[in-house]
């Protein structure tokens, strides 16, 4: 069985499989899992590592399945490093890895931890072709996966869900949904030709942009409100200021540049939230 479309042998196969690790999209779900563990207070590194591994395999599954569908099934992409057989082998391996980690969570924590991990794999495996043509699911799939990762990371440590973890998950879901609308807008012209119904295609680019920044604004208001209600530490408002600066520049940019700015702004936003929870400098 040949795994790589661009060479033979172990090195080519490993390179083709490694190509499906996309750090820009892989980091946020893993960071959300770690953030969930931090929110729980004292935590077990071993349990955190198992949940992190489960989220890695879930996102890897999503990347392989998306590439397989876009290149081998739909013919949308110009190239893909994996053969059909290589995609199937990678999907089997990543799914096996995920369910092994889910079993580990069940044994270490209980069935609730395994159940909260499962949606991440389901979203990843079914993103293409089931979820990526509907304007709701194609937009919310990735943000929902990150929210689930945070909740799962928290539950794996605490054995239950708390108000703070649910509030942080809700804020990230709304914020990242807004960023995803902007991200999808950059492919507006192409998506129209293949009848891919993103928010930009359904609403039009100007309305979609207003909708996206409305969602991001709502997430920032949510952080401030939760801080005022003492659900979040007071210093989390610094994350609002940091992301607001990035969003202001992004609003004046093209969809492609705006996406790059907003994705990096989300990294800063999450980093400030983690620091605020960990150190609580204004407490």
C-alpha positions as CSV (number, residue, x, y, z in Angstrom):
1,X,0.0,0.0,0.0
2,X,1.4,3.4,-1.1
3,X,0.7,6.2,1.4
4,X,2.4,9.1,-0.4
5,X,1.4,10.5,-3.8
6,X,4.9,12.1,-4.2
7,X,7.4,9.4,-3.5
8,X,7.9,5.9,-2.1
9,X,9.5,4.6,1.0
10,X,9.3,5.2,4.7
11,X,10.5,8.8,4.5
12,X,8.0,9.9,1.9
13,X,5.2,8.1,3.9
14,X,6.1,9.8,7.1
15,X,6.3,13.2,5.4
16,X,2.9,12.7,3.8
17,X,1.3,11.8,7.1
18,X,3.1,14.6,8.9
19,X,1.8,17.1,6.4
20,X,-1.7,16.7,7.9
21,X,-0.6,18.3,11.1
22,X,-1.5,22.0,10.5
23,X,-0.1,23.9,13.5
24,X,-2.2,27.1,13.0
25,X,-5.4,25.1,13.3
26,X,-4.1,22.4,15.6
27,X,-2.8,24.7,18.4
28,X,-6.1,26.3,19.5
29,X,-8.0,23.0,20.4
30,X,-4.9,21.8,22.3
31,X,-4.5,25.1,24.0
32,X,-8.2,25.0,24.9
33,X,-7.8,21.6,26.5
34,X,-4.9,22.8,28.6
35,X,-6.8,26.0,29.5
36,X,-9.7,23.8,30.7
37,X,-7.3,21.9,33.0
38,X,-5.9,25.2,34.3
39,X,-9.4,26.4,35.1
40,X,-10.0,23.3,37.2
41,X,-7.3,24.5,39.6
42,X,-4.9,21.7,40.7
43,X,-4.6,19.1,38.0
44,X,-3.0,15.9,37.0
45,X,-0.5,16.2,34.2
46,X,-1.1,12.6,33.2
47,X,-4.8,13.1,32.7
48,X,-4.2,16.4,31.0
49,X,-1.8,14.7,28.6
50,X,-4.3,12.0,27.7
51,X,-7.0,14.6,27.0
52,X,-4.5,16.6,24.9
53,X,-3.7,13.5,22.9
54,X,-7.4,12.8,22.3
55,X,-7.9,16.3,20.9
56,X,-4.8,15.9,18.7
57,X,-6.1,12.8,17.2
58,X,-9.6,14.3,16.7
59,X,-8.2,17.4,14.9
60,X,-5.8,15.2,12.8
61,X,-8.8,13.1,11.8
62,X,-10.5,16.3,10.6
63,X,-7.6,17.4,8.6
64,X,-7.2,14.1,6.8
65,X,-10.9,13.7,6.1
66,X,-11.2,17.2,4.8
67,X,-8.2,16.8,2.5
68,X,-9.5,13.4,1.3
69,X,-12.9,14.7,0.5
70,X,-11.7,18.0,-1.2
71,X,-9.1,16.2,-3.4
72,X,-10.1,12.6,-3.9
73,X,-13.9,13.0,-3.8
74,X,-14.8,16.5,-4.9
75,X,-11.8,17.3,-7.0
76,X,-11.6,20.9,-5.5
77,X,-8.0,20.9,-4.5
78,X,-5.1,20.8,-7.0
79,X,-3.0,18.4,-5.0
80,X,-2.9,16.3,-1.8
81,X,0.1,14.5,-0.3
82,X,-1.8,11.3,0.6
83,X,-3.2,8.6,-1.7
84,X,-6.7,7.3,-1.2
85,X,-5.3,4.3,0.7
86,X,-3.0,6.6,2.7
87,X,-6.0,8.8,3.7
88,X,-7.9,5.7,4.8
89,X,-4.9,4.4,6.8
90,X,-4.4,7.7,8.4
91,X,-8.1,8.0,9.4
92,X,-8.0,4.5,10.8
93,X,-4.8,5.3,12.8
94,X,-6.0,8.6,14.1
95,X,-9.4,7.2,15.1
96,X,-7.8,4.3,16.8
97,X,-5.6,6.7,18.7
98,X,-8.5,8.9,19.7
99,X,-10.6,6.0,21.0
100,X,-7.6,4.6,22.9
101,X,-7.3,8.0,24.6
102,X,-11.1,8.1,25.3
103,X,-10.8,4.7,26.9
104,X,-7.9,6.0,29.0
105,X,-10.1,9.0,30.1
106,X,-12.8,6.5,31.0
107,X,-10.4,4.5,33.1
108,X,-8.7,7.5,34.8
109,X,-11.7,9.7,35.3
110,X,-15.0,8.0,34.3
111,X,-17.4,7.7,31.4
112,X,-18.3,11.4,31.6
113,X,-14.7,12.4,30.5
114,X,-14.8,10.0,27.6
115,X,-18.3,11.2,26.6
116,X,-17.2,14.9,26.6
117,X,-14.2,14.0,24.4
118,X,-16.3,12.2,21.8
119,X,-18.0,15.3,20.1
120,X,-14.5,16.6,19.1
121,X,-13.9,13.4,17.0
122,X,-17.5,13.4,15.7
123,X,-17.2,17.0,14.5
124,X,-13.8,16.3,12.9
125,X,-14.8,13.1,11.1
126,X,-18.1,14.5,9.8
127,X,-16.9,18.0,8.9
128,X,-16.5,17.0,5.3
129,X,-18.7,16.2,3.5
130,X,-21.7,16.3,5.9
131,X,-21.2,19.5,7.8
132,X,-19.2,21.8,5.6
133,X,-21.9,22.8,3.1
134,X,-24.5,24.2,5.6
135,X,-23.9,27.8,6.6
136,X,-24.5,27.0,10.3
137,X,-22.4,23.8,10.7
138,X,-19.6,24.9,8.4
139,X,-19.2,28.0,10.5
140,X,-19.6,26.6,14.0
141,X,-17.9,23.2,13.6
142,X,-14.3,24.3,14.4
143,X,-15.4,26.8,17.2
144,X,-17.6,24.1,18.7
145,X,-14.7,21.7,18.7
146,X,-12.6,24.2,20.6
147,X,-15.4,24.8,23.1
148,X,-15.8,21.1,23.6
149,X,-12.1,20.7,24.1
150,X,-12.0,23.3,26.9
151,X,-15.0,21.7,28.6
152,X,-13.5,18.2,28.3
153,X,-10.1,19.4,29.6
154,X,-11.9,20.9,32.6
155,X,-14.1,17.9,33.3
156,X,-11.2,15.5,33.0
157,X,-9.7,17.3,36.0
158,X,-12.7,18.2,38.1
159,X,-15.1,15.4,37.3
160,X,-17.9,17.9,36.7
161,X,-18.6,21.1,34.8
162,X,-18.7,24.5,36.5
163,X,-20.2,27.8,35.6
164,X,-16.8,29.3,34.9
165,X,-15.8,26.6,32.4
166,X,-19.2,26.9,30.6
167,X,-18.9,30.7,30.5
168,X,-15.4,30.5,29.0
169,X,-16.5,27.9,26.5
170,X,-19.4,30.1,25.4
171,X,-17.2,33.2,24.9
172,X,-14.7,31.2,22.8
173,X,-17.6,29.7,20.7
174,X,-19.0,33.1,19.9
175,X,-15.6,34.7,19.3
176,X,-14.3,32.0,17.0
177,X,-17.6,31.7,15.1
178,X,-17.1,35.4,14.2
179,X,-13.5,34.7,13.1
180,X,-14.6,31.7,11.0
181,X,-17.2,33.9,9.1
182,X,-14.3,36.2,8.1
183,X,-12.1,33.2,7.2
184,X,-14.8,31.8,5.0
185,X,-15.3,35.2,3.3
186,X,-11.9,35.0,1.7
187,X,-13.1,32.1,-0.5
188,X,-16.4,33.8,-1.4
189,X,-15.9,33.8,-5.2
190,X,-14.9,30.1,-5.4
191,X,-17.5,29.0,-2.9
192,X,-20.2,30.5,-5.1
193,X,-19.1,28.4,-8.1
194,X,-19.5,25.1,-6.2
195,X,-22.7,26.1,-4.3
196,X,-20.9,26.0,-0.9
197,X,-23.3,27.9,1.4
198,X,-21.1,29.7,3.8
199,X,-22.4,32.7,5.7
200,X,-20.7,35.1,3.2
201,X,-22.5,33.3,0.3
202,X,-25.9,33.4,2.0
203,X,-25.7,36.9,3.4
204,X,-23.3,38.6,1.0
205,X,-19.8,39.8,2.0
206,X,-20.8,43.2,3.6
207,X,-23.5,41.7,5.7
208,X,-21.4,38.7,6.7
209,X,-18.6,41.0,7.7
210,X,-21.0,43.0,10.0
211,X,-22.3,39.8,11.4
212,X,-18.8,38.5,12.1
213,X,-17.7,41.6,14.0
214,X,-21.0,41.7,15.8
215,X,-20.3,38.2,17.1
216,X,-16.7,39.2,18.1
217,X,-18.0,42.3,19.8
218,X,-20.6,40.2,21.7
219,X,-17.8,37.9,22.9
220,X,-15.9,40.9,24.2
221,X,-18.9,42.2,26.0
222,X,-19.5,38.8,27.5
223,X,-15.9,38.7,29.0
224,X,-16.5,42.1,30.5
225,X,-19.9,41.1,31.9
226,X,-18.6,37.9,33.4
227,X,-15.7,39.8,34.9
228,X,-18.1,42.3,36.5
229,X,-20.2,39.4,37.9
230,X,-17.0,37.8,39.3
231,X,-17.4,34.7,37.2
232,X,-14.1,35.6,35.5
233,X,-11.1,37.2,37.3
234,X,-11.0,41.0,36.9
235,X,-7.8,40.9,34.8
236,X,-9.5,39.0,32.0
237,X,-10.7,42.4,30.7
238,X,-7.1,42.8,29.5
239,X,-7.8,40.1,26.9
240,X,-10.7,42.3,25.6
241,X,-8.3,45.2,25.1
242,X,-5.6,43.0,23.4
243,X,-8.1,41.4,21.0
244,X,-9.8,44.8,20.4
245,X,-6.6,46.3,19.0
246,X,-6.1,43.4,16.6
247,X,-9.8,43.5,15.5
248,X,-9.6,47.2,14.8
249,X,-6.7,46.6,12.3
250,X,-8.5,43.5,10.9
251,X,-11.6,45.5,10.2
252,X,-9.7,47.6,7.7
253,X,-8.1,44.7,5.9
254,X,-9.0,42.3,3.2
255,X,-10.6,39.0,4.3
256,X,-7.3,37.1,3.8
257,X,-5.2,39.6,5.9
258,X,-8.0,40.0,8.4
259,X,-8.1,36.2,8.9
260,X,-4.4,36.1,9.6
261,X,-4.7,39.0,12.1
262,X,-7.7,37.6,13.8
263,X,-6.3,34.1,14.2
264,X,-3.2,35.5,15.8
265,X,-5.4,37.8,17.9
266,X,-7.2,34.7,19.2
267,X,-3.8,33.3,20.3
268,X,-3.1,36.5,22.2
269,X,-6.7,36.5,23.6
270,X,-6.4,33.0,24.9
271,X,-2.9,33.6,26.3
272,X,-4.1,36.6,28.3
273,X,-7.1,34.6,29.6
274,X,-4.8,31.8,30.8
275,X,-2.4,34.3,32.5
276,X,-5.4,36.1,34.1
277,X,-6.7,32.8,35.5
278,X,-3.3,31.4,36.5
279,X,-1.8,34.5,38.1
280,X,-4.9,36.7,38.8
281,X,-2.8,39.9,38.9
282,X,-5.8,42.2,39.8
283,X,-7.3,39.9,42.4
